[in-house]
Amino acid sequence: MSFVPSEALRTVRRVDAMKSSRSKLLLVVFSLSLGTLMARRRGYSVGGVSAVRCRRGHLFTTIWIPGVSVKSIKLGWYRFLYCPVGRHWTLVKPVRNEDLTDDELRTAYEHQDIRIP
């Protein structure tokens, strides 16, 4: 049986922990990127400025980056944030630009919330 110094064991454990953390981070980044690509293929403009609709039907634009949110509470595909059109807190979800008429799209881009994700 060989003697291994405790400092060497701590170093090995630290390296293993760093590899594990890096793997988890890469998995999260990959998952968010895949989700963004899938949503874009379905016609949603997530990953930047997106048209969204609140529960009362108001349209406005917000910065929608999957997995990132400073001004809202993420609830799956929905977010709880302030509607600048109706001036109320509500659940919103992104809408596909092709599902909106030209007037609705123009209205959405005329009403913007604060420019942080």
Phi and psi in degrees as GROMACS dihedral restraints (atoms count N, CA, C in turn):
[ dihedral_restraints ]
;  ai    aj    ak    al  type     phi  dphi    fc
    3     4     5     6     1   -96.5    20    10
    4     5     6     7     1   152.6    20    10
    6     7     8     9     1   -92.5    20    10
    7     8     9    10     1   125.5    20    10
    9    10    11    12     1  -114.4    20    10
   10    11    12    13     1   123.7    20    10
   12    13    14    15     1   -61.8    20    10
   13    14    15    16     1   146.2    20    10
   15    16    17    18     1   -62.8    20    10
   16    17    18    19     1   -30.9    20    10
   18    19    20    21     1   -64.0    20    10
   19    20    21    22     1   -38.3    20    10
   21    22    23    24     1   -66.3    20    10
   22    23    24    25     1   -39.1    20    10
   24    25    26    27     1   -66.0    20    10
   25    26    27    28     1   -40.6    20    10
   27    28    29    30     1   -62.9    20    10
   28    29    30    31     1   -39.3    20    10
   30    31    32    33     1   -64.3    20    10
   31    32    33    34     1   -43.6    20    10
   33    34    35    36     1   -62.5    20    10
   34    35    36    37     1   -44.0    20    10
   36    37    38    39     1   -63.5    20    10
   37    38    39    40     1   -39.6    20    10
   39    40    41    42     1   -63.5    20    10
   40    41    42    43     1   -43.3    20    10
   42    43    44    45     1   -64.1    20    10
   43    44    45    46     1   -43.1    20    10
   45    46    47    48     1   -61.9    20    10
   46    47    48    49     1   -40.8    20    10
   48    49    50    51     1   -65.4    20    10
   49    50    51    52     1   -39.2    20    10
   51    52    53    54     1   -65.8    20    10
   52    53    54    55     1   -40.7    20    10
   54    55    56    57     1   -63.2    20    10
   55    56    57    58     1   -41.6    20    10
   57    58    59    60     1   -64.7    20    10
   58    59    60    61     1   -43.6    20    10
   60    61    62    63     1   -63.8    20    10
   61    62    63    64     1   -42.1    20    10
   63    64    65    66     1   -64.0    20    10
   64    65    66    67     1   -40.1    20    10
   66    67    68    69     1   -63.8    20    10
   67    68    69    70     1   -42.4    20    10
   69    70    71    72     1   -64.2    20    10
   70    71    72    73     1   -42.3    20    10
   72    73    74    75     1   -62.6    20    10
   73    74    75    76     1   -44.4    20    10
   75    76    77    78     1   -62.4    20    10
   76    77    78    79     1   -37.8    20    10
   78    79    80    81     1   -64.4    20    10
   79    80    81    82     1   -42.0    20    10
   81    82    83    84     1   -64.5    20    10
   82    83    84    85     1   -46.8    20    10
   84    85    86    87     1   -62.2    20    10
   85    86    87    88     1   -43.1    20    10
   87    88    89    90     1   -62.3    20    10
   88    89    90    91     1   -44.4    20    10
   90    91    92    93     1   -62.8    20    10
   91    92    93    94     1   -44.4    20    10
   93    94    95    96     1   -66.1    20    10
   94    95    96    97     1   -39.8    20    10
   96    97    98    99     1   -64.9    20    10
   97    98    99   100     1   -42.5    20    10
   99   100   101   102     1   -63.3    20    10
  100   101   102   103     1   -42.8    20    10
  102   103   104   105     1   -62.0    20    10
  103   104   105   106     1   -40.3    20    10
  105   106   107   108     1   -64.5    20    10
  106   107   108   109     1   -45.6    20    10
  108   109   110   111     1   -62.6    20    10
  109   110   111   112     1   -42.1    20    10
  111   112   113   114     1   -63.8    20    10
  112   113   114   115     1   -42.8    20    10
  114   115   116   117     1   -64.6    20    10
  115   116   117   118     1   -40.0    20    10
  117   118   119   120     1   -65.3    20    10
  118   119   120   121     1   -38.4    20    10
  120   121   122   123     1   -65.0    20    10
  121   122   123   124     1   -27.6    20    10
  123   124   125   126     1   -85.0    20    10
  124   125   126   127     1     0.0    20    10
  126   127   128   129     1   103.0    20    10
  127   128   129   130     1     2.0    20    10
  129   130   131   132     1   -87.3    20    10
  130   131   132   133     1   141.3    20    10
  132   133   134   135     1   -97.8    20    10
  133   134   135   136     1    50.1    20    10
  135   136   137   138     1   -78.0    20    10
  136   137   138   139     1   160.7    20    10
  138   139   140   141     1    94.7    20    10
  139   140   141   142     1    16.0    20    10
  141   142   143   144     1   176.7    20    10
  142   143   144   145     1  -147.7    20    10
  144   145   146   147     1   -73.7    20    10
  145   146   147   148     1   124.8    20    10
  147   148   149   150     1  -129.4    20    10
  148   149   150   151     1   145.6    20    10
  150   151   152   153     1   -79.5    20    10
  151   152   153   154     1   134.3    20    10
  153   154   155   156     1  -131.5    20    10
  154   155   156   157     1   158.7    20    10
  156   157   158   159     1  -124.5    20    10
  157   158   159   160     1   134.0    20    10
  159   160   161   162     1   -87.4    20    10
  160   161   162   163     1   174.7    20    10
  162   163   164   165     1   -64.4    20    10
  163   164   165   166     1   -23.6    20    10
  165   166   167   168     1   -89.7    20    10
  166   167   168   169     1     1.1    20    10
  168   169   170   171     1    95.3    20    10
  169   170   171   172     1     0.8    20    10
  171   172   173   174     1   -71.9    20    10
  172   173   174   175     1   142.9    20    10
  174   175   176   177     1  -110.3    20    10
  175   176   177   178     1   137.2    20    10
  177   178   179   180     1  -159.1    20    10
  178   179   180   181     1   174.2    20    10
  180   181   182   183     1  -111.2    20    10
  181   182   183   184     1   151.4    20    10
  183   184   185   186     1  -148.2    20    10
  184   185   186   187     1   163.9    20    10
  186   187   188   189     1   -86.1    20    10
  187   188   189   190     1   117.7    20    10
  189   190   191   192     1  -118.5    20    10
  190   191   192   193     1   104.7    20    10
  192   193   194   195     1  -118.3    20    10
  193   194   195   196     1   116.2    20    10
  195   196   197   198     1   -55.8    20    10
  196   197   198   199     1   131.5    20    10
  198   199   200   201     1    84.5    20    10
  199   200   201   202     1    -7.0    20    10
  201   202   203   204     1  -125.3    20    10
  202   203   204   205     1   127.2    20    10
  204   205   206   207     1  -160.2    20    10
  205   206   207   208     1   125.5    20    10
  207   208   209   210     1  -106.7    20    10
  208   209   210   211     1   -37.8    20    10
  210   211   212   213     1   -98.6    20    10
  211   212   213   214     1    -0.4    20    10
  213   214   215   216     1  -139.8    20    10
  214   215   216   217     1   169.1    20    10
  216   217   218   219     1  -104.8    20    10
  217   218   219   220     1   123.3    20    10
  219   220   221   222     1   -82.1    20    10
  220   221   222   223     1   131.9    20    10
  222   223   224   225     1  -132.7    20    10
  223   224   225   226     1    72.3    20    10
  225   226   227   228     1    68.8    20    10
  226   227   228   229     1  -125.1    20    10
  228   229   230   231     1   -79.0    20    10
  229   230   231   232     1   -12.9    20    10
  231   232   233   234     1  -100.7    20    10
  232   233   234   235     1   162.0    20    10
  234   235   236   237     1  -137.4    20    10
  235   236   237   238     1   145.2    20    10
  237   238   239   240     1   -98.3    20    10
  238   239   240   241     1   111.8    20    10
  240   241   242   243     1  -151.4    20    10
  241   242   243   244     1   176.7    20    10
  243   244   245   246     1   -81.8    20    10
  244   245   246   247     1   129.4    20    10
  246   247   248   249     1   -90.2    20    10
  247   248   249   250     1   114.2    20    10
  249   250   251   252     1   -72.7    20    10
  250   251   252   253     1   -16.3    20    10
  252   253   254   255     1   -79.4    20    10
  253   254   255   256     1   -54.9    20    10
  255   256   257   258     1   -90.1    20    10
  256   257   258   259     1    -6.0    20    10
  258   259   260   261     1    55.0    20    10
  259   260   261   262     1    55.3    20    10
  261   262   263   264     1  -148.7    20    10
  262   263   264   265     1   160.4    20    10
  264   265   266   267     1   -88.3    20    10
  265   266   267   268     1   134.5    20    10
  267   268   269   270     1  -160.0    20    10
  268   269   270   271     1   170.2    20    10
  270   271   272   273     1   -84.5    20    10
  271   272   273   274     1   137.2    20    10
  273   274   275   276     1  -129.1    20    10
  274   275   276   277     1   158.7    20    10
  276   277   278   279     1  -143.5    20    10
  277   278   279   280     1   151.4    20    10
  279   280   281   282     1   -68.6    20    10
  280   281   282   283     1   150.3    20    10
  282   283   284   285     1  -120.8    20    10
  283   284   285   286     1   150.1    20    10
  285   286   287   288     1   -76.7    20    10
  286   287   288   289     1   136.8    20    10
  288   289   290   291     1   -60.2    20    10
  289   290   291   292     1   -34.5    20    10
  291   292   293   294     1   -71.3    20    10
  292   293   294   295     1   -16.8    20    10
  294   295   296   297     1   -83.6    20    10
  295   296   297   298     1    -6.8    20    10
  297   298   299   300     1  -105.1    20    10
  298   299   300   301     1   147.2    20    10
  300   301   302   303     1   -74.6    20    10
  301   302   303   304     1   168.4    20    10
  303   304   305   306     1   -60.4    20    10
  304   305   306   307     1   -39.0    20    10
  306   307   308   309     1   -66.4    20    10
  307   308   309   310     1   -41.6    20    10
  309   310   311   312     1   -64.9    20    10
  310   311   312   313     1   -40.7    20    10
  312   313   314   315     1   -65.8    20    10
  313   314   315   316     1   -41.4    20    10
  315   316   317   318     1   -62.1    20    10
  316   317   318   319     1   -43.4    20    10
  318   319   320   321     1   -61.9    20    10
  319   320   321   322     1   -43.2    20    10
  321   322   323   324     1   -60.8    20    10
  322   323   324   325     1   -43.1    20    10
  324   325   326   327     1   -77.3    20    10
  325   326   327   328     1   -14.8    20    10
  327   328   329   330     1   -78.6    20    10
  328   329   330   331     1   -23.7    20    10
  330   331   332   333     1  -111.9    20    10
  331   332   333   334     1   112.7    20    10
  333   334   335   336     1  -122.4    20    10
  334   335   336   337     1   144.8    20    10
  336   337   338   339     1   -88.2    20    10
  337   338   339   340     1  -170.7    20    10
  339   340   341   342     1   -65.0    20    10
  340   341   342   343     1   148.1    20    10
  342   343   344   345     1   -88.1    20    10
  343   344   345   346     1    48.0    20    10
  345   346   347   348     1  -127.8    20    10
  346   347   348   349     1   149.2    20    10
